[in-house]
Amino acid sequence: MASFEARTAAGEGRVTVVLSGDCDLTARDQLTHVLLDAVSREKAVFVDVAEVSFFDSTGVHALVTAHHAARGRNGRLFVVNAGGAVAAVLELTGLDALLRAPAEGHRHA
């Protein structure tokens, strides 16, 4: 069983949240907390999911919750580096289009 980790790095006018491991029910509280904290600090938040090995409805819910929080502050949440099964879940739910970064760092495998 893979563990979950979220690392945050602040940059000029943006926060990048790098996720790794399994975004599942066991990671729900930590994932939601990290994303909401990031959108409360900057108007642009980039969520890098390149190292995510599993992504279920818990991850979808956390992204949607953070997206709404960001929009409520006139900010944006973007997902970058989605590939494989993670990209498939984002595409299936429509989050790939909703949270696509403007011409940077987005790959779709």
N, C-alpha and C positions, 0 to 999 in steps of 0.2 A: 504494500500500500504506500503510495507516494504521499509525502506531506505537502503542506501548503505554506508558501512564503510570499509576502508582499514587501517589496522594498520601494521606498519613495525617494526621489531626487528632485530638488527644487532647482529650477533654472530661471533665467530672466523672463518673467511674465508667464511661466508655465510650471506645472508639476508633472513629472513622469512617474507613474506607478508601474513597477515591473512585477508581474505575477509569475509564480512558478509552482508546479505541482498540481494537485487536484483542487479544482474549484467546485466543491460539493457541499453537502449539508454540514459536514464537520468544520468547514471553513467559513460558513455563512456570516457569523458575527464579525470575525476579523476582516473579511473581505468588504463587507458593507461599511464597517467603521473606517477602514483605510480609504475607501473611495469617497465617502462623505467628508472626511477630514480634508482630503485633497481638493475637492471642489469648493470647500469653504475657504481655502487659502489662496487660490488663483482662479482666474476666469477660464484658463485653458488647461485641461487635464488630459494627458495622453496615457492610456492604459496599454502597456506592452504585454501581449499574451503569447509571445514566441516560446516561452518555456512552460506553458500550461499543458499538462498531459491529459487532463479530463475536465470537461466543462458541462455542467448540467443546468437545470432550471434555477438552481441557486445562484449560479454565476449570472445568468440572464437577469434574474430579479435584482441582483446587486447593481448591475450595469444600468438597468432601467431606473432604479431608485436614484442612483447618482446622476444620471442624465437629467432627470426632472429637477433634482436639487441644483444642478449647474444652471439649467435654463431659468430657474427661479431667481438666480443671481445674475442673469444676463451673461452666463458663461457657456462653455461647451465642454463636452466629454468626448474624447475620440478613442477608438480602439485601433491599435497598430500591430503589425506583424502576426496576424492570424493565419494559421495554416492548418491543414489536415482536418481532423474532427472538430476542432474549435471553430475553424472557418465555416464548416458545414452547419454547425449549430447557429452561428451568427447569421448565416445566409437564410436558413430555414425560418428564423424568427424575424427577419428583416432588419436586424440590428447592424448588419454589415453596411447597409446603405445609410441608415440613420446616424451611425457613429463613425463613418469613414472620415479619416483625416484628409485635409486638403492637400493632395499631391505629395505626401511625404510618408515614408515608412510603412505603407500598407502593402502587404503581399498576400496573395491568395493562392494557396497550393491546390 
